Amino acid sequence: MPGDILKKRKIAVLGARSVGKSSLVVQFIENHFVEGYYPTIESTFSKSINYKGVEYDCDIIDTAGQDEYSILNSKHAIGIHGYVLVYSVTSRNSFNMIEIVYDKLVNFCGMSQIPCVIVGAKTDLQQSRNRQVAPDEGEKLASVKHAAWVETSAKNNVNVGKVFELCLAEIEKRAPGAGAEPPAGRCIIM
Ligand SMILES: Nc1nc2c(ncn2[C@@H]2O[C@H](COP(=O)(O)OP(=O)(O)OP(=O)(O)O)[C@@H](O)[C@H]2O)c(=O)[nH]1
């Protein structure tokens, strides 16, 4: 049965520096929160994710923080099935970076949209520091970009698993034949 075949999916996590990309990935993979800040060069993690009864063998690529002048690394666009674009709800600049990174990706891929989830991270800090990005701004940007959107706290483990479920949902709804059973006796594209 097609549902029994392990499907490989590559997900890249991008966004400005220090927005919490690594913390989100580490919380998801290793179930703990990293308090200190250790700038990432690049790390790849593997995890099997069950989504709608199908087991997906996922590579999650945690990338170095970007700024508006960063050149998109082709490794983060070629062979990637879906994207997690992270901003911090306490940083307007990091929110502005989402559109810049998104536009670089669609230009590079030559597509009008990409499977993507936009993540507003560090919601636990909204009380102590000023929240700079309102939830409806995140939601609106996501709707313009045909992306999913969610707010998270890696520290309190809020919505961390949901990020990757939403990403798989975005990938699968654009997959060839999505929503339809593959015709019997034909090849299935993995
Ligand atoms: N309070 C709080 N702090 C967080 C959260 N997520 C990350 N941090 C802190 O924010 C800082 C940066 O987190 P990282 O996960 O290293 O950020 P990053 O985006 O991977 O950073 P780069 O590797 O530079 O791109 C660290 O001190 C984390 O402990 C969160 O949900 N809540």
PDBQT file of the ligand as one rigid body, heavy atoms in Angstrom, charges set to zero:
ROOT
HETATM    1  N1  LIG A 201      12.306  33.102  25.916  1.00  0.00    +0.000 N 
HETATM    2  C1  LIG A 201      12.587  32.421  24.817  1.00  0.00    +0.000 A 
HETATM    3  N2  LIG A 201      13.828  32.453  24.311  1.00  0.00    +0.000 NA
HETATM    4  C2  LIG A 201      14.087  31.748  23.193  1.00  0.00    +0.000 A 
HETATM    5  C3  LIG A 201      13.083  30.995  22.528  1.00  0.00    +0.000 A 
HETATM    6  N3  LIG A 201      13.633  30.435  21.446  1.00  0.00    +0.000 NA
HETATM    7  C4  LIG A 201      14.930  30.791  21.450  1.00  0.00    +0.000 A 
HETATM    8  N4  LIG A 201      15.209  31.589  22.494  1.00  0.00    +0.000 N 
HETATM    9  C5  LIG A 201      16.501  32.174  22.854  1.00  0.00    +0.000 C 
HETATM   10  O1  LIG A 201      16.916  33.035  21.792  1.00  0.00    +0.000 OA
HETATM   11  C6  LIG A 201      18.326  32.929  21.590  1.00  0.00    +0.000 C 
HETATM   12  C7  LIG A 201      18.594  32.544  20.144  1.00  0.00    +0.000 C 
HETATM   13  O2  LIG A 201      18.044  31.271  19.924  1.00  0.00    +0.000 OA
HETATM   14  P1  LIG A 201      18.571  30.319  18.757  1.00  0.00    +0.000 P 
HETATM   15  O3  LIG A 201      17.659  29.170  18.721  1.00  0.00    +0.000 OA
HETATM   16  O4  LIG A 201      20.017  30.062  18.902  1.00  0.00    +0.000 OA
HETATM   17  O5  LIG A 201      18.349  31.275  17.507  1.00  0.00    +0.000 OA
HETATM   18  P2  LIG A 201      18.744  31.015  15.961  1.00  0.00    +0.000 P 
HETATM   19  O6  LIG A 201      17.677  31.643  15.154  1.00  0.00    +0.000 OA
HETATM   20  O7  LIG A 201      19.015  29.573  15.726  1.00  0.00    +0.000 OA
HETATM   21  O8  LIG A 201      20.083  31.854  15.845  1.00  0.00    +0.000 OA
HETATM   22  P3  LIG A 201      21.198  31.817  14.631  1.00  0.00    +0.000 P 
HETATM   23  O9  LIG A 201      21.902  30.513  14.739  1.00  0.00    +0.000 OA
HETATM   24  O10 LIG A 201      22.066  32.983  14.882  1.00  0.00    +0.000 OA
HETATM   25  O11 LIG A 201      20.481  31.986  13.348  1.00  0.00    +0.000 OA
HETATM   26  C8  LIG A 201      18.838  31.888  22.592  1.00  0.00    +0.000 C 
HETATM   27  O12 LIG A 201      19.341  32.559  23.734  1.00  0.00    +0.000 OA
HETATM   28  C9  LIG A 201      17.593  31.095  22.966  1.00  0.00    +0.000 C 
HETATM   29  O13 LIG A 201      17.648  30.556  24.273  1.00  0.00    +0.000 OA
HETATM   30  C10 LIG A 201      11.753  30.982  23.081  1.00  0.00    +0.000 A 
HETATM   31  O14 LIG A 201      10.798  30.367  22.598  1.00  0.00    +0.000 OA
HETATM   32  N5  LIG A 201      11.574  31.725  24.224  1.00  0.00    +0.000 N 
ENDROOT
TORSDOF 0
